[in-house]
Amino acid sequence: MLFYSVFKRLIGKTVIIELKNDLALRGTLHSVDQYLNFKLMDVSVVDEERFPHMISVKSCFIRGSVVRYVQLPPGELDPDVLQDSTRTEVAKEQASKA
């Protein structure tokens, strides 16, 4: 759930999502679900020469299992908040096991 909460904070921001088939899409993050499926609006293809058939796509749904990388906007993710969230998540998991 940690990554889900991180991506929920980025809704409305521009991200680049690289898929396992090497297609990279730049767009505004519209939504994300607990399976890390993404919906992008105002989509553009990073490498238009390689994927000319994708130029006309303006919005898309991306299944989480096909995502290789998500490039976050610079300065949008506070490392201290992420570390605190990670510690909290680990503490919750350890408490539930005990």
C-alpha positions in Angstrom: 0.0 0.0 0.0 3.0 2.3 0.3 3.5 2.8 -3.4 -0.3 3.2 -3.8 -0.3 6.1 -1.3 2.8 7.7 -3.0 1.1 7.6 -6.4 -2.2 8.9 -5.0 -0.3 12.1 -4.0 0.9 12.5 -7.6 -2.6 12.7 -9.1 -2.8 15.8 -11.3 1.0 15.8 -11.9 2.8 14.9 -15.1 4.6 11.5 -15.0 6.3 9.3 -17.5 5.4 5.6 -17.5 7.7 3.2 -19.3 6.1 -0.1 -20.2 7.7 -3.5 -20.5 7.5 -3.3 -24.3 9.7 -0.1 -24.2 6.9 2.3 -24.9 7.2 5.4 -22.7 4.1 7.6 -22.3 4.1 11.1 -20.8 0.8 12.3 -19.3 -1.1 13.7 -16.4 -1.9 11.1 -13.8 -5.7 11.0 -13.5 -6.1 8.0 -11.2 -4.4 5.0 -9.7 -5.8 2.0 -8.0 -4.6 -0.6 -5.4 -3.3 -2.8 -8.2 -1.2 0.1 -9.5 -3.2 0.5 -12.7 -2.8 4.0 -14.0 -5.1 6.3 -16.0 -3.3 9.0 -17.9 -4.8 12.1 -19.6 -3.1 14.4 -22.1 -0.9 11.6 -23.2 2.1 12.0 -25.5 4.6 9.4 -26.7 8.2 10.0 -25.6 9.7 8.3 -28.8 7.3 9.2 -31.6 9.5 7.9 -34.3 9.5 4.4 -32.8 5.8 4.3 -32.0 4.0 6.5 -34.6 0.7 4.6 -34.2 0.5 5.9 -30.6 0.6 9.6 -31.5 -3.2 10.0 -31.7 -3.8 8.6 -28.2 -4.9 11.3 -25.8 -5.9 9.2 -22.7 -5.1 5.7 -21.7 -5.5 3.0 -19.0 -2.3 1.2 -18.1 -2.5 -2.2 -16.4 0.0 -2.3 -13.5 1.5 -5.6 -14.5 2.9 -4.1 -17.7 4.7 -1.1 -16.1 8.5 -1.2 -15.9 9.2 2.3 -14.5 7.4 5.4 -13.4 9.4 8.6 -13.7 8.2 11.0 -11.1 8.3 14.8 -11.5 11.4 16.3 -9.8 10.8 17.7 -6.4 7.4 16.1 -5.9 8.5 13.3 -3.6 9.9 14.2 -0.2 12.4 11.5 0.8 11.8 12.1 4.5 8.1 11.5 4.1 8.7 8.4 2.1 11.1 7.1 4.8 8.7 7.8 7.6 5.9 6.1 5.6 8.1 3.0 5.0 8.9 2.8 8.7 5.2 3.1 9.6 4.3 0.4 7.1 7.0 -2.0 8.4 5.9 -1.4 12.0 2.3 -2.2 11.1 3.4 -5.4 9.4 5.5 -6.5 12.4 2.7 -5.7 14.8 0.2 -7.8 12.8 2.6 -10.8 12.8 3.1 -10.7 16.6 
